Amino acid sequence: MPRPISATIHTQALRHNLARARAAAPGTKAWAVVKANAYGHGLARAFAGLREADGFALLDLDEAVRLRESGWAGPILLLEGFFEPADLDLINRHGLTTGVHCDDQLRMIETARLDRPLNVYLKMNTGMNRLGFRPARYRAAWERARGIASIGQITLMTHFANADGEIGIAAQCEAFEHGAAGIAGERSVANSAATLWHPDAHGDWIRPGVLLYGASPTGRHADIAAADLRPAMTLTSRLIATQRLEAGESIGYGSLFRADQPIRAGIVACGYADGYPRHAPTGTPIAVNGVRTRTLGRVSMDMLAVDLTPCGDVQTGASVELWGEQVAIDDVAQAAGTIGYELMCAVMPRVPTHAD
């Protein structure tokens, strides 16, 4: 039989979380962000749970085409836009909307031969300093775009750097309003954090990403407890062995954990080759037979160890949840010094994944 590790994608949770995003931003339209293979959940599986979105936003042109071929006839937005003139042929053929963030992209559209108008999201750099026209140059870019015959609707767009933190969004909102002053068109500025916590910045189209998958933009599960989001992924395995450690004995590579009293440890069929973070330290939360406990020592390629002290007389074959309903993915990520986004995207192809 195969190793007893698997990931389950909960389509009903995706549907529920999209509804929560809409409730947080009434009167707006919602892009469901499904970049990075739907944050590791699988594009086809996520599509099944998010079909009630007004559109899908992603990065990869091939994934956009797959969505079209899956039967989605609504809007699809390429968040980074395109990279060479040949991309415009596919964009045109499949009726995609594209981000535009630089003069080179405008030039490529100007020289393209398209058989229908191309809708664009014109990106402003309001302080993230990754992509986009600076506010002082935004009107000129918009006027140039408006003058291109093959460009149809132009939506105004920016991306917040600190919607989930103390710095906040005030400075970026001010820059956006200054750069877009007097320019007509719909606005799209709100990521997951702004959707949840900045109602004044919802604009016309929200762009929820990580919240759709039941994790927090801050990386702290407590910050979304009141939002009634549900985890969209559960990673499970089983105990494949148990060990008794006497006081002074260690477990795992490097002997990072050494027992200070006799304890019983379990070995779980999950390691960093499955996508579990190797740097997760002793104490990272995990659940055995529904009882929350902790990991022990260093994570190996294919296995990790857990403390069975609070779990009663569990035996080989007992169920283990790495993250999901019993253990929030954000709690695992926080213990490992990362964020839930990374853990979702890191689950490896060798882990069998299915939708419920």
C-alpha positions in Angstrom: 0.0 0.0 0.0 1.2 3.6 -0.5 2.6 5.7 2.3 -0.3 6.9 4.5 0.1 10.6 3.9 -2.5 12.6 1.9 -3.9 16.1 1.5 -7.6 16.8 1.3 -8.9 19.9 -0.3 -12.3 21.0 1.0 -14.3 22.6 -1.8 -17.1 23.5 0.6 -14.6 25.5 2.7 -13.5 27.4 -0.4 -17.1 28.2 -1.2 -17.7 29.3 2.4 -14.6 31.5 2.5 -15.5 33.2 -0.7 -18.9 34.0 0.8 -17.1 35.4 3.9 -15.0 37.7 1.6 -18.1 38.9 -0.1 -19.8 39.6 3.3 -16.7 41.6 4.3 -16.9 43.8 1.2 -20.6 44.1 0.2 -21.4 45.7 -3.1 -18.0 44.8 -4.7 -17.1 42.2 -7.3 -14.6 39.5 -6.3 -11.6 38.1 -8.1 -10.7 34.7 -6.7 -6.9 34.7 -6.7 -5.7 31.2 -7.8 -2.1 31.9 -8.6 0.6 29.3 -7.7 -1.7 26.4 -8.6 -4.3 27.9 -6.3 -1.9 28.4 -3.5 -1.0 24.7 -3.7 -4.6 23.4 -3.6 -4.7 22.6 -7.3 -6.3 24.8 -9.9 -9.0 22.3 -10.9 -10.0 21.6 -7.3 -10.1 25.3 -6.4 -12.1 26.1 -9.5 -14.8 23.6 -8.3 -15.1 25.5 -5.0 -14.8 29.1 -6.3 -17.0 29.1 -9.3 -19.3 31.7 -7.7 -16.5 34.3 -8.0 -16.9 37.1 -10.5 -13.5 36.3 -12.0 -10.3 34.4 -11.5 -6.9 36.1 -11.1 -3.6 34.4 -11.5 -0.1 34.7 -13.1 0.5 31.9 -15.5 -0.9 32.1 -19.0 -1.1 28.3 -19.3 -3.2 28.1 -16.1 -5.5 30.8 -17.5 -6.0 28.7 -20.7 -6.7 25.7 -18.5 -9.4 27.6 -16.7 -11.0 28.5 -20.1 -10.8 24.9 -21.2 -12.5 23.9 -17.9 -15.5 25.8 -19.0 -15.0 29.2 -17.2 -16.4 31.9 -19.5 -16.1 34.8 -17.1 -13.2 37.2 -16.6 -9.7 35.9 -16.1 -7.0 38.4 -15.0 -3.3 38.0 -15.5 -1.9 39.8 -12.5 1.6 40.3 -13.8 0.4 40.8 -17.3 2.4 39.3 -20.2 6.1 39.0 -21.0 6.5 39.0 -24.8 4.4 39.9 -27.9 3.5 36.3 -28.7 1.6 36.1 -25.4 -0.9 38.6 -26.7 -2.1 36.1 -29.3 -3.2 33.7 -26.5 -4.6 36.5 -24.4 -6.7 37.7 -27.4 -7.8 34.3 -28.4 -9.1 33.4 -24.9 -10.5 36.8 -24.0 -8.2 37.4 -21.0 -7.8 40.6 -19.0 -4.2 41.6 -18.5 -2.3 43.6 -16.0 -0.1 46.3 -17.5 2.7 47.7 -15.3 5.3 49.2 -17.7 5.9 51.1 -20.9 7.2 48.0 -22.6 3.9 46.3 -22.2 2.0 49.3 -23.6 4.4 49.3 -26.6 3.8 45.6 -27.3 0.0 46.2 -27.2 0.4 49.2 -29.6 2.1 47.0 -32.2 -0.1 43.9 -31.7 -2.7 42.9 -34.2 -5.7 42.0 -32.2 -9.3 41.2 -33.4 -11.0 42.5 -30.3 -10.4 45.1 -27.6 -8.2 44.0 -24.8 -9.3 44.9 -21.2 -6.4 45.9 -19.0 -5.6 46.5 -15.3 -3.3 49.5 -15.3 -1.1 49.1 -12.2 0.2 52.0 -10.1 3.2 51.6 -7.8 2.1 53.3 -4.6 4.9 52.1 -2.4 5.2 48.4 -2.8 8.0 49.1 -5.3 7.7 46.0 -7.3 5.6 46.7 -10.4 3.6 49.6 -11.7 3.8 53.2 -12.8 4.6 55.8 -10.1 1.8 58.2 -9.2 3.4 61.1 -11.0 3.5 59.1 -14.3 0.2 57.3 -13.9 -2.0 59.8 -15.8 0.4 59.8 -18.8 0.4 56.0 -18.8 -3.4 56.0 -18.6 -3.7 58.5 -21.5 -1.3 56.4 -23.6 -3.4 53.3 -22.9 -6.6 55.1 -23.6 -5.2 56.1 -27.0 -4.4 52.6 -28.1 -7.2 51.3 -30.3 -6.9 47.7 -29.2 -7.3 48.5 -25.5 -10.9 48.4 -24.2 -11.8 48.9 -20.6 -9.1 50.2 -18.3 -9.3 49.3 -14.6 -7.1 51.2 -12.1 -5.1 48.9 -9.8 -2.5 49.0 -7.0 -1.3 46.5 -4.4 -0.8 47.2 -0.6 2.4 46.3 1.1 1.2 46.7 4.7 -2.6 46.1 4.8 -1.9 43.4 7.4 0.3 45.4 9.7 0.8 48.5 11.9 2.0 50.7 9.0 -1.3 50.4 7.4 -2.5 51.6 4.0 -3.1 55.4 4.5 0.0 56.5 2.6 -0.6 54.2 -0.3 -4.3 55.2 -0.5 -3.3 58.8 -0.6 -0.7 58.1 -3.3 -3.3 56.2 -5.3 -5.9 58.9 -5.1 -3.4 61.5 -6.1 -2.1 59.5 -9.1 -5.6 58.6 -10.2 -7.3 62.0 -9.6 -9.7 62.8 -12.3 -9.3 59.4 -14.1 -12.5 57.5 -14.7 -12.7 53.7 -14.4 -13.2 51.0 -11.9 -10.7 50.5 -9.0 -9.2 47.3 -7.7 -6.9 47.7 -4.7 -8.0 45.3 -1.9 -6.0 42.2 -1.2 -7.1 39.7 1.5 -6.0 41.9 4.4 -7.7 45.0 3.0 -10.8 43.0 2.2 -11.0 41.9 5.9 -9.8 45.0 7.7 -9.9 48.1 5.5 -13.5 48.6 4.3 -12.7 52.1 3.0 -10.4 50.6 0.5 -12.6 48.0 -1.1 -13.0 49.7 -4.4 -15.0 48.0 -7.2 -13.1 44.7 -7.3 -11.6 42.9 -4.3 -8.8 40.4 -4.8 -9.0 37.9 -2.0 -6.2 35.3 -2.0 -5.0 33.6 1.1 -8.2 34.2 3.0 -10.0 32.0 0.4 -7.9 29.1 1.6 -8.6 29.7 5.3 -5.3 31.2 6.4 -4.5 34.6 7.8 -2.7 37.4 5.8 -0.7 38.1 8.9 0.4 34.5 9.5 -1.3 34.5 12.9 -4.4 32.3 13.2 -5.8 34.5 16.0 -6.1 37.4 13.6 -8.8 35.6 11.6 -10.6 33.9 14.4 -13.5 36.3 14.2 -13.7 36.1 10.4 -15.2 32.6 10.4 -12.9 31.2 7.8 -12.4 27.5 7.3 -9.2 25.6 6.4 -9.4 24.5 2.8 -6.5 22.0 3.1 -6.0 19.2 5.6 -2.7 17.3 5.6 -2.9 13.9 7.3 -0.7 10.9 7.9 -0.4 8.1 10.5 2.0 6.8 13.1 4.3 4.2 11.6 6.2 3.3 14.8 6.5 4.2 18.5 9.6 4.5 20.6 10.2 4.7 24.4 12.9 7.3 25.3 14.6 7.0 28.6 15.8 10.2 30.4 18.9 11.4 28.5 18.1 9.7 25.2 17.7 11.7 22.0 15.7 11.3 18.8 16.4 12.2 15.2 19.3 13.7 13.4 21.6 16.0 15.4 20.0 14.8 18.7 18.3 18.2 18.9 15.7 16.8 21.4 16.9 14.9 24.5 14.3 13.6 27.0 14.6 14.9 30.5 12.4 12.0 31.7 11.0 8.8 30.2 8.6 9.5 27.4 6.8 7.7 24.6 7.4 9.1 21.1 5.7 8.4 17.8 7.1 8.4 14.3 5.0 9.9 11.6 5.2 9.3 7.8 5.8 12.9 6.8 8.9 14.8 6.2 10.4 17.7 4.3 10.3 15.8 1.1 6.5 15.9 1.5 6.6 19.6 2.0 6.6 19.8 5.8 9.1 22.5 7.0 12.4 21.0 7.9 13.2 24.0 10.2 10.0 23.3 12.3 11.4 23.0 15.9 10.5 20.8 18.8 7.1 22.0 20.0 5.5 22.6 16.6 1.8 21.7 17.1 0.5 18.5 15.6 -2.5 16.3 16.5 -2.6 12.5 17.1 -6.0 10.8 17.2 -7.5 14.3 17.6 -5.3 15.2 20.6 -3.0 18.2 20.1 0.6 17.5 21.0 4.1 18.6 19.7 6.8 17.5 17.4 10.2 16.4 18.7 13.6 17.0 17.3 14.6 17.6 13.7 12.3 16.9 10.8 13.8 14.2 8.4 13.2 13.8 4.7 10.4 11.2 5.2 9.6 11.2 8.9 9.1 13.3 12.0 8.7 12.5 15.6 5.9 13.4 18.0 5.4 13.4 21.7 2.7 10.9 22.6 2.6 11.9 26.3 -0.9 13.6 26.1 -2.3 11.1 23.6 -3.0 8.0 25.8 -2.2 4.5 24.6 -2.1 5.2 20.9 -0.6 2.6 18.7 0.9 2.3 15.2 -1.7 3.3 12.6 -3.1 6.2 14.7 -4.3 9.1 12.6 -2.1 12.3 12.6 -3.1 15.7 11.4 -0.2 17.9 10.4 -2.5 20.9 9.7 -6.2 21.4 9.0 -9.3 21.6 11.4 -7.5 20.5 14.5 -4.2 22.3 13.9 -4.3 25.6 12.1 -1.8 25.9 9.3 -0.9 29.3 10.6 0.1 27.8 13.9 2.5 25.4 12.3 3.9 28.1 10.1 4.4 30.5 13.0 6.3 27.8 15.0 8.5 27.2 11.9 9.1 30.9 11.4 7.2 31.2 8.1 3.7 31.8 6.9 0.8 29.6 5.9 1.1 30.7 2.3 4.5 28.9 2.0 3.3 25.7 3.6 0.3 25.5 1.3 2.5 26.0 -1.8 5.2 23.6 -0.5 3.1 20.4 -0.4 5.0 18.1 -2.8 3.6 16.2 -5.8 4.4 12.9 -4.1 1.6 13.6 -1.6 -1.7 12.2 -2.9 -4.2 15.0 -3.0 -8.0 14.8 -3.5 -11.1 16.9 -3.0 -13.9 16.1 -0.7 
